């Protein structure tokens, strides 16, 4: 089998691997802390979908803005949000990204242009349209990336947002993470159209599919979409086909999936397959990979230690950050 062509330089490729490995290990640590009862509420892991965030965000600029859904840890890490502050937020500590008040589904860091995960399905879509309207008025060349799942396709906010973005020719890139399930309901049992990006045609919005299990392919698809939106041609819908290796949340027994299906997708593991490609192309060695993974392990362990040792919010903080004066 021919080696897949490597599209970017070695340093960038190794950074792709580091980021994906970091997301995977961070999510594993989240699972551990949740099992220990140290993370409250719901936790939705990004395991298996790492290539989507890493490939997509590599095509963005610091001035661009991002809004996403409740499976947001991987997106935040790919955007460069501090892992110590993220883990502290998950544990509800005062040193967290939102001082422990947001938790797993609401990671937020304005300094990175990462404007939150949102727990309500499709809630981020109309807000992203509003941000895109602001970007158009400011004429600063920025674009807004709005990430949502296939479950949001059945919400009115999706259709309303596509309509307004198209009518007003707004610089918003809709990134659909199609992992095949809306919670525990498969796409084939909930939506009549299998190629979801084709829904954009109803709103005269340019759209395309991309393999979300391939970090390089994801970057290439995103580069094309970003260029289209940033050039002033209007909104764009990019559908990334992917698969979550874990359940909808940590409370999900995954009884609706077959072992055969899971094994099929695990053969497409974005991290393992990318590692094989890098080694086959003589761009790295197993020893170099192990060094990266050791550094990732240290970063995650340091993040967990920082979070564990950080103080809880003071009771008086219940009354702060409620209104903006």
NULO-643286 format. One record per residue (C-alpha): residue in three letters; x, y, z. Coordinates in steps of 0.001 Angstrom, whole numbers, padded with zeros to 6 digits, always signed. Layout:
N
AlaXYZ;...
//
This chain:
325
Unk+000000+000000+000000;Unk+001406+003382-000995;Unk+002290+005799+001773;Unk-000139+008688+001981;Unk+001407+011981+000885;Unk+002449+014213+003763;Unk+001014+017697+003198;Unk+002806+019926+005745;Unk+006266+020170+007313;Unk+007600+017738+009889;Unk+007387+020160+012811;Unk+003707+020790+012142;Unk+003009+017079+011759;Unk+004682+016245+015061;Unk+002659+019020+016696;Unk-000488+017409+015301;Unk+000513+014150+016965;Unk+001336+015878+020266;Unk-001986+017687+020377;Unk-004023+014574+019574;Unk-002098+012524+022150;Unk-002602+015293+024721;Unk-006347+015383+024122;Unk-006589+011585+024426;Unk-004598+011440+027668;Unk-006406+014452+029148;Unk-009750+012777+028478;Unk-008521+009540+030062;Unk-007587+011526+033154;Unk-011017+013146+033162;Unk-012550+009670+033185;Unk-010361+008746+036151;Unk-011305+011841+038139;Unk-014980+011359+037333;Unk-014806+007750+038588;Unk-013189+009033+041774;Unk-016128+011386+042303;Unk-013989+014502+041902;Unk-015806+015812+038824;Unk-019477+016602+039241;Unk-022238+016742+036663;Unk-021938+015221+033216;Unk-018676+014602+031367;Unk-018637+014065+027587;Unk-015319+012723+026310;Unk-013758+013522+022926;Unk-011876+010209+022610;Unk-011736+009158+018947;Unk-012551+012588+017504;Unk-009192+014262+018165;Unk-008287+014712+014484;Unk-011293+016958+013882;Unk-010275+019662+016340;Unk-006529+019455+015725;Unk-006780+019453+011937;Unk-009484+022105+011826;Unk-007934+024593+014230;Unk-004549+024391+012493;Unk-006209+026272+009624;Unk-007373+029166+011816;Unk-005756+032430+012918;Unk-005596+033896+016459;Unk-008169+036556+015514;Unk-010805+033929+014686;Unk-013525+033007+017194;Unk-014802+029565+018159;Unk-018047+028404+019743;Unk-018794+024755+020377;Unk-020953+022154+022105;Unk-020639+020320+025409;Unk-018000+017821+024156;Unk-015564+020701+024344;Unk-012365+019580+026100;Unk-010622+018531+022884;Unk-011560+021743+021129;Unk-010178+023849+023976;Unk-006887+021939+024046;Unk-006497+022213+020265;Unk-007017+025968+020583;Unk-004265+026193+023190;Unk-006293+026642+026379;Unk-004164+025846+029442;Unk-004667+022237+030577;Unk-004052+023066+034242;Unk-006823+025662+034234;Unk-009078+023286+032311;Unk-008637+020440+034789;Unk-009177+022862+037679;Unk-012417+023969+036019;Unk-013555+020365+035724;Unk-012890+019845+039422;Unk-014775+023047+040270;Unk-011741+024908+041572;Unk-011214+028664+041784;Unk-008158+028443+039496;Unk-010270+027097+036638;Unk-010922+028827+033325;Unk-014215+030147+034732;Unk-013212+030060+038421;Unk-014878+026677+038827;Unk-018328+027954+037881;Unk-018616+026480+034384;Unk-017463+022904+034640;Unk-016981+020320+031917;Unk-019520+021621+029404;Unk-018589+025301+029621;Unk-014861+025701+029032;Unk-014269+029344+028091;Unk-011135+031370+027360;Unk-011639+034713+025623;Unk-007874+035249+025358;Unk-007783+032328+022907;Unk-010930+033339+021055;Unk-012541+030229+022557;Unk-015987+031464+023514;Unk-017393+028470+025220;Unk-018915+025081+025134;Unk-022710+025091+025434;Unk-024780+022421+027125;Unk-028011+023093+025229;Unk-028055+021317+021873;Unk-027769+023829+018984;Unk-027680+026814+021383;Unk-024349+028009+020011;Unk-025586+028288+016420;Unk-027593+031542+016617;Unk-024976+033069+018932;Unk-022282+032281+016365;Unk-024377+034037+013735;Unk-024485+037095+016000;Unk-020715+037003+016461;Unk-020271+036709+012701;Unk-022475+039755+012204;Unk-020201+041639+014583;Unk-017118+040461+012690;Unk-018638+041663+009421;Unk-019372+045102+010860;Unk-015872+045409+012339;Unk-014265+044369+009040;Unk-011314+042899+010925;Unk-010933+039851+008677;Unk-011904+037400+011404;Unk-014272+034490+010950;Unk-016420+032567+013407;Unk-016257+028770+013634;Unk-019340+027113+015080;Unk-019008+023424+015979;Unk-022088+021274+016494;Unk-023096+017623+016349;Unk-025462+015709+014098;Unk-028094+015794+016847;Unk-028336+019579+016426;Unk-029475+019122+012821;Unk-032970+018372+014137;Unk-033228+021621+016063;Unk-034849+024746+014671;Unk-031791+026811+015599;Unk-029764+025026+012922;Unk-032137+025984+010120;Unk-032704+029508+011410;Unk-028979+030102+011716;Unk-028208+028779+008242;Unk-030958+030964+006813;Unk-029774+034203+008422;Unk-026084+033502+007784;Unk-026858+033023+004102;Unk-029211+036007+003764;Unk-026723+038336+005455;Unk-023611+036785+003848;Unk-021886+036330+007198;Unk-018321+035066+007841;Unk-019311+031936+009766;Unk-017989+028432+009204;Unk-020366+025750+010445;Unk-018328+022676+011420;Unk-020552+019622+011805;Unk-019071+016742+013796;Unk-021100+013792+012566;Unk-020249+010942+014940;Unk-023306+008946+013934;Unk-025297+009349+017136;Unk-027442+011953+018850;Unk-026964+010666+022402;Unk-028020+007022+021937;Unk-030058+007384+018747;Unk-028286+006471+015524;Unk-028395+008844+012593;Unk-030070+006243+010391;Unk-032990+006133+012825;Unk-033332+009874+013242;Unk-032593+011640+009956;Unk-033684+010745+006401;Unk-030613+012260+004719;Unk-027290+010490+005279;Unk-025044+013129+003683;Unk-025893+015908+006089;Unk-023838+018600+004380;Unk-026342+018525+001520;Unk-028897+020276+003742;Unk-026897+023467+003176;Unk-028096+023608-000420;Unk-031551+024619+000795;Unk-029998+027863+002062;Unk-027610+028404-000855;Unk-024652+027719+001448;Unk-021471+026125+000108;Unk-020746+022778+001775;Unk-018464+019740+001623;Unk-017721+016495+003489;Unk-014368+015556+005036;Unk-012903+012510+006785;Unk-012799+013539+010431;Unk-010598+010570+011364;Unk-007713+011918+009232;Unk-005972+014967+010706;Unk-004313+015928+007412;Unk-007502+015555+005425;Unk-009302+017553+008081;Unk-006766+020374+007758;Unk-007061+020436+003982;Unk-010853+020530+004066;Unk-010777+023278+006653;Unk-008238+025367+004732;Unk-010562+025405+001736;Unk-013564+026319+003883;Unk-011685+029043+005765;Unk-010434+030643+002539;Unk-013977+030684+001183;Unk-015452+032342+004273;Unk-012608+034796+004882;Unk-012724+035997+001259;Unk-016236+037326+001852;Unk-018167+034719-000101;Unk-020432+033923+002843;Unk-020998+030993+005202;Unk-019745+027434+004675;Unk-020756+024055+006100;Unk-018067+021416+006559;Unk-019241+017958+007642;Unk-016585+015896+009423;Unk-017437+012203+009681;Unk-016012+010812+012920;Unk-016743+008436+015798;Unk-016621+008725+019571;Unk-014952+005708+021117;Unk-016648+006355+024463;Unk-020334+006787+025217;Unk-022361+009954+024931;Unk-021295+010751+028480;Unk-019572+008917+031314;Unk-023026+007710+032404;Unk-023702+006002+029049;Unk-023505+002143+029012;Unk-023384+002180+025164;Unk-025862-000697+024883;Unk-027112+000665+021565;Unk-023811-000056+019753;Unk-022481-003376+018538;Unk-018993-004691+019210;Unk-018450-005103+015464;Unk-019232-001432+014864;Unk-016842-000311+017571;Unk-014046-002516+016253;Unk-014590-001187+012724;Unk-014082+002392+013851;Unk-011192+001656+016203;Unk-009235+000453+013173;Unk-009547+004073+012006;Unk-008143+005472+015263;Unk-006860+008921+014202;Unk-003833+008800+016510;Unk-002653+005263+015786;Unk-003134+005598+012035;Unk-001330+008945+011939;Unk+001570+007490+013910;Unk+001899+004653+011383;Unk+001929+007129+008498;Unk+004608+009285+010100;Unk+006883+006319+010756;Unk+006292+004874+007276;Unk+007251+008241+005745;Unk+010481+008285+007830;Unk+009394+011502+009521;Unk+009707+010119+013027;Unk+010674+007058+015016;Unk+009076+005039+017774;Unk+011596+006559+020182;Unk+010576+010102+019214;Unk+006909+009190+019628;Unk+007619+007846+023103;Unk+009298+011136+024054;Unk+006219+013061+022963;Unk+003943+010724+024904;Unk+006129+011030+028014;Unk+005887+014835+027812;Unk+002123+014572+027352;Unk+001845+012279+030367;Unk+003792+014758+032501;Unk+001598+017665+031377;Unk-001594+015800+032240;Unk-000260+014598+035591;Unk+000828+018170+036402;Unk-002630+019429+035428;Unk-004317+016889+037693;Unk-001983+017778+040594;Unk-002601+021500+040086;Unk-006356+020952+040086;Unk-006318+018700+043140;Unk-004256+021199+045133;Unk-006182+024295+044039;Unk-008699+025837+046446;Unk-012436+025640+045976;Unk-014269+028900+045255;Unk-015201+030989+048263;Unk-018888+031066+049179;Unk-018985+034796+048436;Unk-018155+033973+044802;Unk-021750+032812+044432;Unk-022600+036491+044030;Unk-019843+037518+041619;Unk-019773+037386+037804;Unk-023571+037464+037634;Unk-023992+040836+035966;Unk-021594+042995+033993;Unk-021449+046530+035321;
//
